[in-house]
Amino acid sequence: MPEAIKVAAVQAAPKFLDLDKTVEKAIALIDEAGTQDVKLIAFPETWIPGYPWWIWLGAPAWGMQFVGRYFENAIEAGSAQDDALKEAAKRNGMHVVMGVSERAGGSLYMGQWHYGPAGEVVSRRRKLKPTHVERTVFGEGDGSDMRVNDTDIGRIGALCCWEHLQPLTKYAMFSQNEQIHIASWPSFSLYKGAAYALGPELNTSASQMYAAEGQCFVLASCATVSQEMYEQLCDTPDKQQFLQPGGGFARIFGPDGAPLGEPLGESDEGLVIAEINLGMIAYAKAAADPVGHYSRPDVFRLMFNQRPNPVVMSFEEGIALSTEAEEITTDSGAQESSDATG
């Protein structure tokens, strides 16, 4: 069996709408994990500088009061805050997967930034399709974000929130021999008692099922809503019913779906820590590998475009891309013709 390692899923509230203080809190959690010899730590969705809960609570006009502050406190690649997170990962010799609201130009994206143990950037991905009203705040990623990265502790991938309800997205990740998966979630305290699909039972099950379907370890990080956030966001009785303090349900699952580590109370902050051994994956894969011996490619296949899709590209890149597409189309047509005559 390979050597076991310790991993951690974060359950905590950010310093809401405060970039610098949230980065400071993130670094404190990374350092805390480092004292326990954790090799990989996972943070919740858009934890820096917090999930924009107002989009679910009131009219767009009311929510505009948060827009400027949220934009100013979103994190930029190459910023001093980005460098501070790199240094924290390096100081602790740890993989850090951070959930961020990424600012790029005039737009925001729901990001997962993976820092390696040498302080390097392993990847920066964006949520492929923001969910429902999230699309009023965030832009989209592309196929290049659907990647599993080969690292010194295993093959690591990441998805946000309801990306775990997208069957084709999951299959694309499984197809890359994912061994450790980061599932980044916000708090499960929205519309409590009124919208089961947004609650902890279904969404924790989605993380658990991802582990069983993909035969991989899943670190399901989950934020909490602090009392301070609640008071800031819920200024009327109806909003006070829509969002509740707490909602933390961080979990870790093994490749057979078994829960690992000790969960925290719904309102508690801290780390869910577990010891994992990648050797266990072989036993799960022996039973069912949906992208290997348990597949039927003669019946079902996934078309997967991993090309970046930039808004602007150079003229030369455009010509090269068009030529490549034309060659693919020509080759496909020739094959169809051959099949028809054969």
Protein Blocks (a to p, Z undefined) as FASTA:
>chain_A
ZZddddddddddddehilklmmmmmmmmmmmmmmnopabdcddehkbgcjafklmmmcfk
lmmmmmmmmmmmpccehiaklmmmmmmmmmnopacdddddddehjbccdddddddfkopa
fbdcddfbaghjlmmmbccddfklmccdddfkbccdddehjlmmmmklmmmmmmnopabd
cddddddfehghkammlmmklmmmmmmmmmmmnopadddddddddfklmmmmmmcfklmm
mpcgejiacdcddfkopaedjdddfkbgcdddddddfklmmmmmmmoccklmmpcfklbc
cdddfbdcdfbdcfklmmmmmmmmmmmmmmmmmmmmmmmmZZ
